[in-house]
Amino acid sequence: MTSESRAAALPISPPRPGRERLVGLACALGVLAVWTGFLLSSRFGTRQFLTPWDMAALRYAGSLVVGLVIAAAFGWPRLAPGRCLALMATAAFGYPLLAYWGFRYAPTAHAAVLMTGMLPFAAALLGAVFLGELFPRGRLLSLGVVGGGILLLAADTFGAHPGAWRGDLLFLSACLSWASFTVLIRRWQVPALTATTMLALYPPLIYLPLWWLGLPSEMASASPGAIAYQLVYQGFFAVVVAGFLFTRAVNALGSARTTTITALTPALAALAAGPLLGEWLGWAGLAGVALVSVGMVLGVLGRQR
C-alpha cells in the first residue's frame, strides 16, 4: 500500500468541540465589531446626502465585486433555489433595506436597541419554535439581564426623539428578518462560504438594475469620499465579512449563544454614537450598557445545550 493510499484510508477526525467553540466565539466577536460599525456608518450615511436606496446600491455594488473574486477562487455557490430565495429575502433584502429606511427617522441608539438588542429574544423564540432549542436556566438568566439593560437603554434614549416610531417599527422588522435568517442557516446547516458567496453575488443582480432604472437617488450630491467609504464598508465588511463570520458562529455555537454575544452591539454602538455622532447617553443608558455586557458574559459562560 502506497503512502497516499494509507493516508486516504485513515479516518478523518471530527473537529474538537473545544476548538470549535473558540472559533465560534472569535467569529461572533468579529460580527460584534462589524455590526457596531454598520450601525454607526448607516446612521452617518443619512447625513451624507445618500438615500436609503443609494446606501443599498453601494452595499450591493461592493459585495458584487468581492463575491466575484470569491467565486473565482472557490467556485460558484451551490444551494437549492428555494433556499437561496429565502436567505436573500431575509438577510440580503429585508434586513438592510428596512435598516437604511429606519435610520432616516430614528437615531443610532434606537437601531441598536430594537434591531440588534432584541435579536437574541427573536432568535431564541424562533429557534424554540422551529428548531426545538431548549432554554436552560443559565440562558434564561442571561436573556433576562440583557433585557433589563435594553430597557434602560430604551428609557434613556427614546423620549428624546418624538416621532421616531416609524424608524422603530422598521428596526423591529429588520430584527425579525435577521432572526429568521439565523434560524434558516442553523436549520439547513448552510456552510459559511456558501452563504457568504450567495448573498454577495445574487442580490446585486436583482437590485442594481432596478436602482439604475428609477429608484430615488442623491448619489450626485454625495462626496467621493462618502461614496467610497460606504461602498467598502457596506459592501465588503457588512455583507462579506459579517455574513461569513455570523454563519460560521451560528454553525459552531448555535443561534441562541451567537445572538447573545452580538447583543453587546447596542451598548458599543450607543457609547460610540456620543463622540462620533453627537448622540450622548445619560446615566440610565450607561447602566443599560453595563447590564447588557453582564448578560452577554453570562450567555457565553453558560453551559451549552
WODA-V36831 format. One line per field, one symbol per residue. psi: psi as a letter, one per 30 degrees, with the letter a starting at -180 (. if undefined). A space follows every 10 residues. Layout:
BEGIN
psi: ???
END
This chain:
BEGIN
psi: kleeeeeffk kkklkkeeee eeeeeeeeee eeeeeeeeee eeeeffgggk leeeeeeeee eeeeeeeeee eeeflkkjkk eeeeeeeeee eeeeeeeeee eeffflleee eeefeeefee eeeeeeeeef fgklileeee eeeeeeeeee eeeeeffeff ikggfeeeee eeeeeeeeee eeeefeefhk keeeeeeefe eeeefeeeee eefgkkkgef flleeeeeee eeeeeeeeee eeeeeeeeee fefleeeefe efffeeeeee effdfefgil kaeeeeeeee eeeeeeeeee flkk.
END
